[in-house]
């Protein structure tokens, strides 16, 4: 997939400025166009919002940022806006664990992410490195990995000449160990076919898998973590409760997270 259009959700805060800085770095690498989205509640707020976007864009004079203002709420509008401009990637800031449920004009961040099929890069206050997303950690376990995540990571990697670091759970059960080995072999072949550098590390199982993964990410000075969003909308319009994605996205290291929303595919066409 070529990333030629990037949508950034903004509420004009410092965190939103940083999300925009990440998008600018992405745009410089991909030559993609940036759209800055702000959602308002009433018609008479549109022009004021456009003026604020223009002011925010002046902080990044090296690139053109197109304003996009919609009426409604961020949860519903972000996916529609991404579809409208045909964006391949959405960048959004979060204020960390405390502000995670009140981010980008008050929307619940996991609902925002889950309501779109597009991949998200969720940032905090930590700025993007000069080299972009050079070291990318891809946690692999038996519950959340998919070929689609490998696809999205490969798209990022080819723009930044990234090193991909698969971090896998150590499995004691023999059948799970075989499945893990097959998944790792699949990933190796996949990334080798795309000439992407791949490294594999197995957890020690001394802490939770997620905590060991974050410790590893800190050791290698990771620039990005890639996960699959496993949350689903329920019949009442909410998201099934889970805190795993939230804890990774709002990690204390403030490492940005690529959150892939899975699209249903024919899983018999490949083995993971």
C-alpha positions as CSV (number, residue, x, y, z in Angstrom):
1,X,0.0,0.0,0.0
2,X,1.3,3.5,-0.9
3,X,0.7,6.0,1.9
4,X,-0.2,9.1,-0.1
5,X,-2.8,10.6,2.2
6,X,-2.6,11.0,6.0
7,X,-5.4,12.2,8.2
8,X,-4.5,13.8,11.6
9,X,-7.1,14.4,14.3
10,X,-6.5,17.7,16.1
11,X,-7.9,19.4,19.1
12,X,-5.2,22.1,18.9
13,X,-3.4,20.9,22.1
14,X,0.3,20.3,22.5
15,X,-0.4,16.6,22.1
16,X,-2.2,17.3,18.8
17,X,0.8,19.4,17.7
18,X,3.0,16.4,18.3
19,X,0.7,14.1,16.3
20,X,1.0,16.6,13.5
21,X,4.8,16.5,13.8
22,X,4.7,12.7,13.4
23,X,2.4,13.1,10.3
24,X,4.9,15.7,8.8
25,X,7.7,13.2,9.3
26,X,5.6,10.5,7.6
27,X,4.7,12.9,4.8
28,X,8.3,13.7,4.2
29,X,9.1,10.0,3.9
30,X,6.0,9.0,1.8
31,X,5.4,12.3,-0.1
32,X,1.8,12.0,1.2
33,X,-0.6,14.8,1.6
34,X,-1.7,15.8,5.2
35,X,-5.3,16.5,6.2
36,X,-5.9,18.1,9.6
37,X,-9.3,17.1,11.0
38,X,-11.2,18.9,13.7
39,X,-14.8,18.1,14.6
40,X,-17.3,20.8,15.7
41,X,-20.8,20.7,17.0
42,X,-22.4,23.6,15.1
43,X,-22.2,25.3,11.7
44,X,-21.1,28.6,13.2
45,X,-17.9,27.0,14.6
46,X,-16.6,25.8,11.2
47,X,-14.7,29.0,10.2
48,X,-13.2,29.4,13.6
49,X,-11.9,25.9,13.5
50,X,-10.4,26.4,10.0
51,X,-8.6,29.4,11.3
52,X,-7.2,27.4,14.2
53,X,-6.0,24.7,11.8
54,X,-4.3,27.4,9.7
55,X,-2.6,28.8,12.8
56,X,-1.5,25.3,13.8
57,X,-0.2,24.5,10.3
58,X,2.1,27.6,10.4
59,X,4.2,25.6,12.9
60,X,5.1,23.3,10.0
61,X,5.9,25.7,7.1
62,X,7.8,23.0,5.2
63,X,4.6,21.2,4.1
64,X,1.0,22.0,3.1
65,X,-1.6,20.9,5.5
66,X,-5.2,20.9,4.2
67,X,-7.9,21.8,6.8
68,X,-10.9,19.5,7.2
69,X,-13.7,20.4,9.5
70,X,-16.8,18.2,10.0
71,X,-19.9,18.6,12.2
72,X,-20.7,15.8,14.6
73,X,-18.5,13.8,17.0
74,X,-15.0,12.5,16.5
75,X,-16.0,8.8,17.0
76,X,-18.3,8.8,14.0
77,X,-16.6,11.4,11.9
78,X,-13.0,10.3,11.8
79,X,-13.7,7.1,9.8
80,X,-16.0,9.0,7.4
81,X,-13.4,11.8,7.0
82,X,-10.7,9.2,6.2
83,X,-12.9,7.6,3.6
84,X,-13.8,11.0,2.2
85,X,-10.2,12.0,1.5
86,X,-9.1,8.4,0.9
87,X,-6.5,8.5,3.6
88,X,-4.5,5.3,4.1
89,X,-3.4,6.2,7.7
90,X,-4.7,8.2,10.6
91,X,-2.5,9.9,13.2
92,X,-4.0,10.8,16.6
93,X,-2.6,12.1,19.9
94,X,-3.5,10.9,23.3
95,X,-2.8,12.6,26.7
96,X,-1.7,9.3,28.3
97,X,-3.6,7.0,30.6
98,X,-5.4,9.8,32.5
99,X,-6.6,11.5,29.4
100,X,-7.1,8.4,27.2
101,X,-10.9,8.4,27.5
102,X,-11.1,12.2,26.9
103,X,-8.9,12.8,23.9
104,X,-9.5,14.7,20.6
105,X,-12.5,16.8,21.5
106,X,-13.7,14.4,24.3
107,X,-14.0,11.2,22.4
108,X,-13.1,7.8,23.9
109,X,-9.9,7.0,22.1
110,X,-10.6,3.2,21.7
111,X,-14.0,4.0,20.3
112,X,-12.4,6.4,17.8
113,X,-9.8,3.8,16.8
114,X,-12.3,0.9,16.6
115,X,-14.8,2.9,14.6
116,X,-12.5,3.0,11.5
117,X,-11.0,0.3,9.4
118,X,-7.9,2.4,8.8
119,X,-4.7,1.9,10.7
120,X,-3.9,4.5,13.4
121,X,-0.6,5.7,14.7
122,X,-1.3,6.9,18.2
123,X,1.2,9.3,19.8
124,X,1.7,11.0,23.1
125,X,4.0,13.9,23.9
126,X,7.2,12.2,22.9
127,X,8.4,13.6,19.6
128,X,9.4,11.5,16.6
129,X,13.1,10.8,16.1
130,X,15.0,12.4,13.3
131,X,15.3,8.9,11.7
132,X,11.6,8.3,11.9
133,X,10.4,4.8,12.8
134,X,13.7,3.1,12.5
135,X,13.1,0.4,15.2
136,X,9.7,-1.2,15.1
137,X,8.6,-3.8,17.7
138,X,6.0,-6.3,16.6
139,X,4.6,-8.4,19.5
140,X,3.6,-11.8,18.4
141,X,1.5,-14.1,20.5
142,X,-1.1,-16.7,19.8
143,X,-4.1,-14.3,20.1
144,X,-3.5,-11.2,18.2
145,X,-1.1,-11.6,15.3
146,X,-2.3,-11.6,11.7
147,X,-0.9,-11.2,8.2
148,X,-2.6,-7.8,8.0
149,X,-0.3,-6.5,10.8
150,X,2.7,-7.7,9.0
151,X,1.4,-5.9,5.9
152,X,1.0,-2.5,7.6
153,X,4.3,-2.8,9.4
154,X,6.0,-3.5,6.0
155,X,4.4,-0.4,4.6
156,X,6.0,1.7,7.3
157,X,9.3,-0.1,7.2
158,X,9.9,0.5,3.5
159,X,9.7,4.2,3.9
160,X,12.0,4.4,6.9
161,X,14.3,1.5,6.1
162,X,13.2,0.1,9.5
163,X,14.5,-2.8,11.5
164,X,11.6,-5.0,12.5
165,X,11.9,-6.6,15.9
166,X,9.4,-9.5,16.5
167,X,9.0,-10.1,20.2
168,X,7.4,-13.5,20.8
169,X,6.0,-15.3,23.8
170,X,7.9,-18.3,25.1
171,X,5.6,-21.3,24.8
172,X,6.1,-24.4,27.0
173,X,3.2,-26.3,25.5
174,X,4.6,-28.3,22.6
175,X,1.7,-27.7,20.2
176,X,1.8,-23.9,20.9
177,X,5.6,-24.0,20.5
178,X,5.2,-25.5,17.1
179,X,2.6,-23.0,16.1
180,X,4.9,-20.2,17.3
181,X,7.8,-21.5,15.3
182,X,5.6,-21.6,12.2
183,X,4.4,-18.1,12.8
184,X,8.0,-16.8,13.1
185,X,9.1,-18.7,10.0
186,X,6.2,-17.2,8.1
187,X,7.2,-13.7,9.3
188,X,10.8,-14.3,8.4
189,X,9.9,-15.4,4.8
190,X,7.5,-12.5,4.5
191,X,9.9,-9.8,5.4
192,X,12.8,-11.4,3.6
193,X,10.7,-11.3,0.4
194,X,10.4,-7.5,0.9
195,X,14.1,-7.0,1.8
196,X,13.2,-5.8,5.3
197,X,15.6,-6.4,8.2
198,X,14.0,-8.7,10.8
199,X,15.2,-9.6,14.3
200,X,13.4,-12.2,16.6
201,X,13.5,-12.1,20.4
202,X,11.7,-14.6,22.7
203,X,10.3,-13.5,26.1
204,X,11.7,-14.9,29.3
205,X,8.2,-15.3,30.9
206,X,9.4,-13.6,34.1
207,X,6.7,-10.9,33.8
208,X,3.6,-10.4,31.8
209,X,4.1,-10.7,28.1
210,X,3.1,-7.1,27.5
211,X,5.5,-5.8,30.2
212,X,8.4,-7.8,28.9
213,X,7.6,-6.5,25.4
214,X,7.7,-2.9,26.7
215,X,11.0,-3.6,28.6
216,X,12.4,-4.9,25.4
217,X,11.2,-1.9,23.4
218,X,12.9,0.4,26.0
219,X,16.2,-1.5,25.6
220,X,16.3,-1.1,21.9
221,X,15.0,2.5,21.9
222,X,12.0,1.5,19.8
223,X,10.4,4.2,17.7
224,X,7.1,2.3,17.2
225,X,5.1,-0.6,18.5
226,X,2.6,-2.4,16.2
227,X,-0.5,-4.1,17.6
228,X,-3.8,-5.4,16.3
229,X,-6.9,-3.9,17.8
230,X,-9.0,-6.8,19.0
231,X,-11.9,-4.8,20.3
232,X,-15.3,-5.0,18.7
233,X,-18.4,-2.8,18.7
234,X,-21.3,-4.4,20.5
235,X,-25.0,-4.2,19.8
236,X,-25.4,-1.3,22.2
237,X,-23.0,0.9,20.3
238,X,-20.1,0.5,22.7
239,X,-16.8,-1.4,22.7
240,X,-16.4,-4.7,24.5
241,X,-14.3,-4.0,27.6
242,X,-10.6,-4.6,27.4
243,X,-7.6,-2.7,28.8
244,X,-4.8,-4.5,26.9
245,X,-4.8,-2.2,23.9
246,X,-5.2,0.9,26.1
247,X,-2.2,-0.1,28.4
248,X,0.0,-0.5,25.4
249,X,-1.1,2.6,23.5
250,X,-0.7,4.7,26.7
251,X,2.6,3.1,27.7
252,X,4.7,5.2,30.1
253,X,7.7,5.2,27.7
254,X,5.4,7.2,25.3
255,X,6.4,5.0,22.4
256,X,4.0,5.6,19.5
257,X,1.7,2.7,18.6
258,X,0.6,1.5,15.2
259,X,-2.9,0.1,15.8
260,X,-4.2,-2.1,13.0
261,X,-7.9,-2.6,12.8
262,X,-8.3,-6.1,11.3
263,X,-10.4,-6.5,8.1
264,X,-12.0,-9.9,7.6
265,X,-10.0,-12.0,5.2
266,X,-10.0,-15.6,4.1
267,X,-7.7,-17.1,6.7
268,X,-7.3,-20.3,4.7
269,X,-5.1,-18.5,2.2
270,X,-2.2,-18.4,4.6
271,X,-1.0,-19.8,7.9
272,X,-0.3,-17.8,11.0
